[in-house]
Amino acid sequence: MSDITVFTSITGGKDHLRENQVTDGAKFIAYVSERQGSKVWEEREAYNRFRSDRRNARAPKILSHHYCDTPYSLWLDGNIALREKPARIVEEWLVDHDFAVFKHPDRDCLYEESTFCAERELDDPKVIIAQAAKYKAEGFAMRKGLAECSVIARRHTTKVIEFNNAWWSEFCMHSVRDQLSFMYAADKVGLRINWITPAARLGHPYFDYKNHLTAQPEPKNQL
């Protein structure tokens, strides 16, 4: 039995499952709202308790320990194909850390990201502004880093599970833009993060990216 699960979630027709994966030594599980007949991924029912497709897709991503029964997991957004053996990623990225993720390519501050997302209405600006205000009132500092969460490697330790739960709690209360709550939750539980190098996800030799098929607007009642 494999010790590694590579997993994704696709809801609302946002992507087609990428079939051209390097699968050696890992289970591939996709949580989908519509079956796609994949020969690579084991397709399972997507989370469906939110009105929002985008929020439903985030449940496995954030709560990995509930969606994987292996010691290690590798989350991939639905538009990504893996070009390296999963075991090599675990060996390289999780040697002395339990959690690895890319840095955001453009910003290093959740407050700057909040402004960016609110101005472009990537979610309800009122929700984003209220979330940022809450973190500021609690004393969360500027420029404490920002994750780009399309690829996440985890060892499912007690600390990582504590982080997952804290991230989920913040995500459910606030914006669907999960990177806004990521650093707050990591700081809250004291999660040590291995920032992946080379830092840029685009052009990284281990992954191939395609544009998403569709955008998913948020319903007025996000939950």
N, C-alpha and C positions, 0 to 999 in steps of 0.2 A: 504494500500500500504506500502511496506517495505521501511525503511529508509536506508537500507544497500544493496549495490551491491557487490557480490563477482564475480570477473571477471578474465579472462585469455585470452591469444591468442596463437594459435598454427598454424604455417605455415611450409610448406615444409616437412610435415610428421615427425616433430621432436618428437612428443609425441602423445599418445592416451589420450583423455579426461578421467580424473579420475572420475568414477561414484560414488565411495564410499565416498561421502561428507556428512557432517552434514549441512543440509540446512535450519534449523529452522529459520524463520523470515527474510530471505534474498532472493534476486533475484540472480540467477547464470547465467552469460552471458559469452559465449565464442566466440571470434572473430577468425574464422578459414578459412584457404584457401581451405580446403576440408571438406565437411560435414561428421560427424561421427555417426549420428543417436543417439545422446545422449538423455536419458530420464531425465537427471538432469539439463543439461545446455541448455539455449536458445542459439542456434547457429546463429551467424550473420557473415556477410562477413568481412573477414580480410582486413586491410589496405593493399594496393597493389601498392603504387606509387614508391617504391624503386625496384631496381633490386634484392636486397638482401632480402631473406626470414627472416633473422635474424633482419634486420632493420624494416621490416614490422611488425614483432611481437612486437616490442618495442613501436609502436605508441600508442596503448591503455594503455600500462603500464606507459608511461611517461605522456601522456595527458589524465589522468583519467577523468577530468571534461568534456571532449568531448564525452566520451564513457559510462558515468554513469549519470543518472538523479536523483540520490539520494544524500542526504547530506553526507553520509559516503560511503567509498568503501574499499574493501580489495582485493588487487592484489595477485594472486597466480601464480607462474610459472606453466607451463602445467604438470609438473611431480609431483605436490603436491596435497595431499588430506587433507581437513580440518577435524580435529577431535574434534572441539569444536564449540559451537554455535557462530555464527558471532557476535551476540549482546554482548556476554561476552568479546570478543576481543575489541570491541569498548569501552565498559565500563571500561576495565582495562587499555588499552593502550592510549586512547584518552581523559582521564579525564582532564588533564591540558596541553595537547599538541594537535596539529592538525595533527601531522605526526609521524608515528612510523615505525621503520625498524630495522633489525638486524645489528649488527656490523659485519664486515668481520672477519671470524674466524682466519685468519693467518697474516694479515697485517693491519696497521693503517695509511697508507700513500699512497696517490695516485701516488707519484713518485716511490715508491717501487713496487706498483702494475703495473705501466707502464713498469718498467724494466722486471718484471716477465712475463707480457703478450707479450712484444716485443721479449724477448729471446725465448719464446715458439711459436712465430708466431700465437698467438691466434687472431690476426688481422694483417693487414699490418704494419710491424714494423716502416716504415717511417711515417705513419699516427699517430701512438702512440707516437713516439719520438717528432714529431712536436707539438702535443697537449700538452705534458708535458713541452716542451720548452716554449710554449706560456704562460702557467700558471706560470711558474717560472719567466719569464720576467715581468709578471704583479705583482709579489710579493706574490703569494700564497705560504704560508709557508708549510714546511714539517710536517708530523705527525699531521695533523689536523683531523684525523679520516678517516675511509673508511667504506662504507656501503656494505652490502651483500644484493642485491636488489631482491631476489626471493619472498619475502613477504613484502608488503607495505600496511599499514593502513593509511587512510587519512580522515580528515574532510575537505570538499571542501570550505574552506574559501578563501577570497581574497588573503591572503598571500600564501596559498598552490597553488592556481591557478597561481600566479606570479612565484612561484618556478617551477611548471610544465612547464610553457612556457620558462623560462630561461634554464632549463634542456634540453628541446627539441631543443632549438636553438644550444646549445653546442653539443648535440648528433648529430645533422644533419651536423655540420661542421667538426666533428672529429670522433673518433673511435666508432665502434659498441659496444665496451666494456663499457656499460653505467655507471658502477661504477666509471670510470675515470672522468666523467664530473659531477657526482652527488654532491660531496662535494664542488666543485667549484661553482656550481649553488646555492647550499644551503647557502654557505657563501656570495655569491653575493647579495642575497635577504634578508639575515638575518633570515632564517628559523630555528625555534627551533625544534630539533629532539628528540623524545623519543626513546632512544636505548633500544630495547626489552630485557627483562631478563626472564629466563636465557638467556645468550647471544648466546649460540650455537643453530643455527637453527636445526642442525642434533641432533635428540634425544629430541627435544622440544615436550612436550606432546600434543600440539595443532595441530601438523602437522605430516603427513607421507610422506616420500620422496621415489621416485624411480629414477633410472638412466634414462636419456633421451634415447629415442630409437635410434636417429641418431645424428651425428654432422652435422653442416651446414657450409660448407666452404663459404668464401666470394668471390663473383665475383670480377674480377680485377677492374671493374667500380662499386664501392660500391653503388653509388646512382642511 
